[in-house]
Amino acid sequence: MTSKCDAVVIGAGVIGSSVAYELARKGLSVIVVDKAAAPGLGSTSSSSAVIRFNYSTYDAVALSWEAFQCWKNWRTHLNAPSDEVIAEVRNIGVMMMKVPVVSIPLTQELFTAAGIEHEVVGAKRMQEIVPGIDTGMYWPPKKIDDDEFWEDATDSIEAMYTPEGGYINDPLLATVNLANAAMRLGVEFKFKKEVTEILTSDGRVCGVELNDGEQIESPVVVNVAGPWASRINDLAGVGSDFTVSVRPMRQEVHHVSAPEQFDNNPIIGDLDLGVYIRPESGHAFLVGGTEPECDEFQWVDDPDDVNMVRTQELFDAQVTRAARRLPDLKVPSSASGVVGVYDVSSDWTPIYDKSELPGYYMAIGSSGNQFKNAPTSGRLMAELITAVESGHDHDADPVIYRTEHTKQEINLGTFSRKRALNENSSGTVMG
C-alpha cells in the first residue's frame, strides 16, 4: 500500500500535532505517524505544562512570550468551534529563585527587550507573594541524606517574579485540541504505526516506510518523535554535522497535597534547592526536579524499556526539597506521581532545524522545557520548512520567524543543530 502527501510528521505529541497543524495552514497535505493509539500519549502526557519565560537567549525568551499569547487565545489559535472543550491556561505568575548559574541582570535585559513585566524581589516581597515561604539561600542543591542539607540558611535569597505565566491545566487535552485542529484542515493521523525506514532518492528524502509495509511518498519528513528522535535520525543517517546531541532521560513528577494557606500561588522555580513546584487542581502541588548536580541523571538507552513506576527514593528527595522551601508542606509516606521519558538535548535547548539530508527536518530535544512553546514551535517549523523547500539556505542565512502577537523577530539559528555553545546557559532544564 502506498500513500502520498506533501509532508510526513513523525510524532503526534503536542509539538508534532502543532507542526502538522501549521503545515496544513500553509496549504500542505500532511500525514502524521505515531506508534501510540492517540495524540499526546508519549512524553507529552507526563508534562507539567509549565509556562515561564526564563531562558538565557533573547530568541528563546521571545518565543515563549509569543506562545503565551497563543495559549491565552487558544480557541482562536485553533479556530475551534464554540462547543469544543479546550485546554485552559492558569495565569498565576512565576517566581524563579536567584542562583549563581542564572544571571538576573541578563534575564532582566531579555525580559525588557521582549516586553515582559517583571520585578526582582527580596525576602519581604517574596513572603507577600507566597505567605509562609522560606527565603533562605541553600545553594548548591544537596542530597537530603547530606547533613549540610539540614543546616540553617545564613543568607536570604532573591527571586525574579513575573505576574504572568503559569501552566496549562490539561496537557493531553491541549494536544488533542491541536490534533483536532489539524484534522479539520485535512491532516491524516496514522496511529499504532511505526516508521521503520526513511526513504531516499537522488540524495534527498522521498518518504517513509511503516512497520506494516505501507510506504508514504513525501518530499518532506519531520522528526518530532520525542524520546525516539535519535532512533529516527539513525534511520535517516543524519547527525554528522551536529554540534549538539539528543538523548532520552527518565523523569519523575510527584503529586502532593498543598498546605491550606497556598491557594493559586505562583509557580516556584527553585534551582537553589533543585526543584520546581507547580499548583495543581484539587489543592495540590506537582513537584519536579531541575537536574541538580548532586543527583544522578537517569539516561535511557531504549525508551521502550523504562521502569514507568515512580520510586520512593526520588519522591522523598524532591518533595523534601520542596518542603524546605515551603515548611508547611507535608512529605507523605507513600509516593504519588507520574513517570515520563524526556528527549533532552546536550545543552537543554531544542533543535528546530533542517538536516544534512535535504527534505528531512527535526523538532527534537524539546522535552522538559518546550511544551509551553508548542503553538510557536509549530509555526516556526512551518516557516523554516517552506523557506528551505523554496531554496533558502538556512545554514548560511538563518530564517527569521516574525511573531503574530508580540511583533518580535526570532532568529531560528538559535535552535540550529550546528549552533555554538551558549555560554549563558544554566546547563539545566531552565535553558
C-alpha positions, 0 to 999 in steps of 0.5 A: 500500500502506498500513500502520498502527501506533501509532508510526513510528521513523525510524532503526534505529541503536542509539538508534532500535532502543532507542526502538522497543524501549521503545515496544513495552514500553509496549504500542505497535505500532511500525514502524521505517524505515531506508534501510540493509539492517540495524540499526546500519549508519549512524553507529552502526557507526563508534562507539567505544562509549565509556562515561564519565560526564563531562558538565557537567549533573547530568541528563546525568551521571545518565543515563549512570550509569543506562545503565551499569547497563543495559549491565552487565545487558544480557541482562536489559535485553533479556530475551534468551534464554540462547543469544543472543550479546550485546554485552559491556561492558569495565569498565576505568575512565576517566581524563579529563585536567584542562583549563581548559574542564572544571571538576573541582570541578563534575564532582566535585559531579555525580559525588557527587550521582549516586553515582559513585566517583571520585578526582582524581589527580596525576602519581604516581597517574596513572603507577600507573594507566597505567605509562609515561604522560606527565603533562605539561600541553600545553594548548591542543591544537596542530597537530603541524606547530606547533613549540610542539607539540614543546616540553617540558611545564613543568607536570604535569597532573591527571586525574579517574579513575573505576574504572568505565566503559569501552566496549562491545566490539561496537557493531553487535552491541549494536544488533542485540541491541536490534533483536532485542529489539524484534522479539520484542515485535512491532516491524516493521523496514522496511529499504532504505526511505526516508521521503520525506514526513511526513504531516499532518492537522488540524495534527498528524502522521498518518504517513509516506510511503516512497520506494516509495509505501507510506504508514504511518498513525501518530499518532506519528513519531520522528526518530532518523535520525542524520546525516539528522535535519535532512533529516527535520525539513525534511520535517516543517517543524519547527525554528522554535522551536529554540534549538539546531541539528543538523548532520552532521560527518565523523569519523575513528577510527584503529586502532593497535597498543598498546605491550606494557606497556598491557594493559586500561588505562583509557580516556584522555580527553585534551582537553589534547592533543585526543584520546581513546584507547580499548583495543581487542581484539587489543592495540590502541588506537582513537584519536579526536579531541575537536574541538580548536580548532586543527583544522578541523571537517569539516561535511557538507552531504549525508551521502550524499556523504562521502569514507568513506576515512580520510586520512593527514593526520588519522591522523598528527595524532591518533595523534601526539597520542596518542603524546605522551601515551603515548611508547611508542606507535608512529605507523605509516606507513600509516593504519588506521581507520574513517570515520563521519558524526556528527549533532552538535548546536550545543552537543554535547548531544542533543535528546530532545524533542517538536516544534512539530508535535504527534505528531512527536518527535526523538532527534537530535544524539546522535552522538559522545557518546550511544551509551553512553546508548542503553538510557536514551535509549530509555526516556526517549523512551518516557516523554516520548512517552506523557506528551505523547500523554496531554496533558502539556505538556512545554514548560511542565512538563518530564517527569521520567524516574525511573531503574530502577537508580540511583533518580535523577530526570532532568529531560528539559528538559535535552535540550529543543530550546528549552533555554538555553545551558549555560554549563558546557559544554566546547563539545566532544564531552565535553558 
